[in-house]
Amino acid sequence: MVKSENSTEILSEEKSGLTAVEKQTEVSRKKGTIWEAVLKADQETLERLLHENPNIINARGPVGECPIHMLFLYGSETHLNMAQYLIKRFPQIIVQIYNKPVSVHVYLYQFKFYHIL
């Protein structure tokens, strides 16, 4: 599993007594992160961050969420367009679930399954 880009800060927040949802909110407001780009539906910043480090697509927030989860959660048209962009660019993210890293074997199995249909 890829650690969140701000996992050190998250660990220090765990000692602060914040709930998981409060931590999630705090993380989404940190400047210059994929979480901020997702929250603000900032496609340009999202693309720049992914160009700099494509692995952040697998970042995990305080409650196990990935960027794709949050895009669907926010659910505006812009957020959903960004989700569509991410799925086209990183199709493996369609199998990401909370608190679980994606297995390449699961992805390949599902990819073959969907192409048989």
C-alpha positions in Angstrom: 0.0 0.0 0.0 1.3 3.5 -0.9 1.4 5.8 2.1 -0.4 9.1 1.8 1.8 12.0 0.8 1.3 13.5 4.2 1.3 10.3 6.3 3.8 11.8 8.8 1.4 14.7 9.5 -1.5 12.2 9.8 0.4 10.2 12.4 1.0 13.3 14.5 -2.7 14.2 14.2 -3.6 10.8 15.5 -2.1 11.8 18.8 -4.3 15.0 18.8 -7.5 13.1 19.6 -9.3 14.0 16.3 -11.8 11.6 15.0 -11.1 9.9 11.6 -13.6 12.1 9.8 -12.0 15.2 11.4 -8.6 14.0 10.2 -10.1 13.4 6.8 -11.3 17.0 6.7 -8.0 18.4 7.9 -6.1 16.4 5.2 -8.3 17.6 2.4 -7.5 21.2 3.3 -3.7 20.8 3.2 -2.3 23.0 0.5 -0.6 21.4 -2.6 -1.9 17.9 -2.0 -4.0 15.6 -4.2 -6.7 15.9 -1.5 -6.9 19.6 -1.9 -7.1 19.2 -5.7 -9.9 16.7 -5.3 -11.8 18.8 -2.8 -11.6 21.9 -4.9 -12.3 19.9 -8.2 -9.0 21.4 -9.6 -8.3 19.3 -12.6 -5.1 21.3 -13.6 -3.5 20.8 -10.2 -4.6 17.1 -10.1 -2.9 16.5 -13.5 0.3 18.3 -12.4 0.5 16.4 -9.2 0.0 13.1 -11.0 2.7 14.1 -13.6 5.1 14.7 -10.7 4.3 11.5 -8.9 1.8 9.0 -10.5 1.9 6.9 -7.4 -0.2 9.4 -5.5 -3.2 7.9 -7.3 -2.9 5.2 -4.6 -2.7 7.6 -1.7 -4.8 6.7 1.4 -6.4 9.2 3.6 -7.1 8.8 7.4 -10.1 6.5 6.9 -8.7 4.5 4.1 -10.1 6.5 1.2 -8.4 7.0 -2.1 -8.8 10.1 -4.3 -11.3 8.3 -6.6 -13.5 7.6 -3.6 -13.6 11.3 -2.6 -14.4 12.4 -6.2 -17.4 10.2 -6.2 -18.3 11.3 -2.7 -18.3 15.0 -3.6 -20.3 14.1 -6.7 -20.5 17.4 -8.6 -20.3 17.3 -12.3 -16.7 18.5 -12.2 -15.8 15.9 -9.6 -17.4 13.1 -11.7 -15.6 14.4 -14.8 -12.3 14.2 -12.9 -13.2 10.7 -11.7 -13.8 9.7 -15.4 -10.4 11.1 -16.3 -8.7 9.2 -13.5 -10.4 5.9 -14.5 -9.3 6.3 -18.1 -5.7 7.1 -17.1 -5.5 4.6 -14.2 -8.0 1.9 -14.9 -6.7 -0.2 -11.9 -8.3 2.2 -9.5 -11.8 0.9 -10.2 -11.1 -1.9 -7.8 -9.8 0.2 -4.9 -11.7 -0.2 -1.7 -11.3 1.5 1.6 -8.4 0.2 3.7 -7.3 -2.4 1.1 -4.4 -2.1 -1.4 -5.2 -3.2 -4.9 -3.7 -6.5 -6.0 -2.4 -6.6 -9.5 -3.8 -10.1 -9.8 -7.3 -9.0 -8.9 -7.1 -6.2 -11.4 -5.9 -8.5 -14.2 -8.6 -11.1 -13.4 -11.3 -8.4 -13.5 -9.9 -6.8 -16.6 -10.1 -10.2 -18.4 -13.5 -10.8 -17.0 -14.9 -7.5 -18.3 -13.4 -8.0 -21.7 -15.0 -11.4 -22.1 -18.5 -9.9 -21.5 
